[in-house]
Amino acid sequence: MAGKGRGSSTPWRTDQWFVSPWNYLAEVTRDFAFPKSIRFHDVCLRDGEQQAGVEFTPKEKVKLAAMLAEAGVQRIEAGMPAVSRYDAQAVRDVVKLNLPAEIFAFSRCMVEDVKRAVDTGVKGIVMEIPASEHIIQYA
């Protein structure tokens, strides 16, 4: 039977969600001290498209970005401009909304990718740097 949240014997499992029970172990939670303010960095406009069959149109990205900002997300990773001209345009369109959220792009650690991200007008760039032996050798 699913728990009902905090206070139940299974707070990691409810009728609506499930997380790892390991998140609730005493050795994990004993030193929890959340800051007074927590900032959210959302990656769904980019990382969400890595799910098979998911591809947002620029119009959908703009709408989703506006909804994320309305929900209070402080930083939105709007896409990876080097992926396609459509993704670059979607990132530009999100930037033009002048949302209260900071708009970031994602980039591989390659000069051309970074230039494409900068050209969209984003506030910042999240860069991926390969670190595993396999990726460094074969990617």
Secondary structure, 3 states (H helix, E strand, C coil): CCCCCCCCCCCCECCCCECCHHHHCHHHHCCCCCCCCCCCEECHHHHHHHCCCCCCCHHHHHHHHHHHHHCCCCEEECCCCCCCHHHHHHHHHHHHCCCCCEEEEEEECCHHHHHHHHCCCCCEEEEECCCCHHHHHHC
